[in-house]
Amino acid sequence: MSSGQFEYRIPADYTEVQQFGQVLAQCFNSPPNDESVYLNRIGSENVRILYDRGRVIGGLGLLQMGQWYGAACVPMVGIAAVGIAPDYRGKGAAIALMQNMLQELHAQGRPLSVLYSAAQPLYRKAGYEQAGTLCTWKIATSSIELRDDSMPIEPISLDPTEFAALYQQQAQQINGFLDRNSAIWQGLLESRKDIPPYAYRLGTAAQPEGYIIFQQQCEGDRWRLVVKDWVLLTPAAVRRFWSFMAAHRSQIETIQWRSAAIDTLTLFLPEQNNVKIRSLTRWMLRIVNVRQALEARKYPAGIAAELHFEIQDPLLPANGGKLILTVANGVGTVTDGGRGDLQIEVSSLSPLYTGLFSPRQLQGCDRLTATDSALTIATQLFAGSPPWMPDHF
């Protein structure tokens, strides 16, 4: 596929994948071998490269996944390893790369695309907008004042089959969680910098109630326990999690974990002032196929309503126009036409779709125009848990 002076396509051979890996190594200040290993993990068939007169000047990786909204898994493509050679930056190469990728995904009927951004203005030009969070928390081990050892806990093997079913039970309850692919699982379970991960099951093998995957890392002369992944399906499992973390206090100074920006795990602690946010990142989402996206997710049960949209999408004109979302029994159907009561650009549709911002918040930021009745209906339809995910890609 050509876009002006640039050509966009799947790499012809492994040499081109390696050349792209060298571009990424320069972009991210990492060893070239690390980038090649990552590209091999996601598969060369999921790599897209941008060329100028035969030279590899950039590219990206496609992660075929899903994302949960309203307890429905919506097909989603994660965008990772985006890089452009330094001498081609500021020359339209990056936006050409994104536009070609989005046209490909739209033609395939993919509803959503998600990425983590190092350059938000670029991705906003491509129709992405912040849509959810990844928050890293920390607490001093000595300040965990909860002891409850009544639930069994035991080490288990680092086999994805040990975790997948439990993870799916938790994922479907939280807007934004991934339906992970093998590359995400592999990243969670591999050793990094020769530091092995450990995994424990909470509950019994016959009746598991969660799991923890973590590493113990040293910074100078201080040790911290980094929870790489967790599933806690019952209140008893959460209490056992905190008790298990507290049991490390003789050797581990701090505990670090990923959760929502408003973290319910800490409600089990008698004192929340000891808990601190270490970092807060917002991921960006693009509605690649509006009609498919609106029909693929679920909506609150017991609401029957029509919402009349008018959507602008300059990059993918076929994605825009007037349409009617009709919802009944938690299921949405989309038809063309209608009054256009809620007017919105496709980028601003992203945080509305995920529930990061309410319709009235978006209106207050001049991100949409709507009648009062349309605002009320949109508020009801897109209500849900705050969107977040624990995975970075």
Protein Blocks (a to p, Z undefined) as FASTA:
>chain_A
ZZhjbccdddfblklmmmmmmmmmmmnopafklmmmmmmmnopklpccddeehiafbdcd
dddddddeehiacdddddehiacdfklgonlmmmmmmmmmmmmmmmnopabdcdddfblk
lmmmnopacfbdcddddddfklmccddfkbccddddddfklmmmmmmmmmmmpghiacdd
fklmmmmmpceehiacddddedjfklccbdcddddddehjaccdddfbdcdfbfklmmmm
mmmmmmmmmmmmbdcddddfbdfklmmpmblklpccfbdcddddddfblmlmmmmpccde
hiacddddddddfklmmlgccdddddeehiacddeedjhlagcdfklmmmmmnomacfkl
mmmnopaccdfklmmmmmmmmgccddddfbdZZ
